[in-house]
Amino acid sequence: MAVGLVGWHTLLTGHLGVVPHPMHAQVVGEHGDSEVLTWPLATIGGTTLDAFCHLHQVRLDAKTQAAH
């Protein structure tokens, strides 16, 4: 599923319940099936995505990531 950077921000911030402004993430590759979402590099307000999820008790496992 190709979502692009804007789509990824929208889906992820909706799942986490945050506004998209403090979120920073990258999509690499060409638009479409070759794009890759860089989950480990994503940050929210300067906090890594893993740390943010741990602090706010939000589950973001591989199944959730695959859905986005």
Stockholm file with secondary structure:
# STOCKHOLM 1.0

chainA/1-68         MAVGLVGWHTLLTGHLGVVPHPMHAQVVGEHGDSEVLTWPLATIGGTTLDAFCHLHQVRLDAKTQAAH
#=GR chainA/1-68 SS CCCHHHHHHHHHHHHHTCCSTTEECCEESSSSTTCEECGGGCEETTEEHHHHHHHTTCCCCHHHHHHC
#=GC SS_cons        CCCHHHHHHHHHHHHHTCCSTTEECCEESSSSTTCEECGGGCEETTEEHHHHHHHTTCCCCHHHHHHC
//
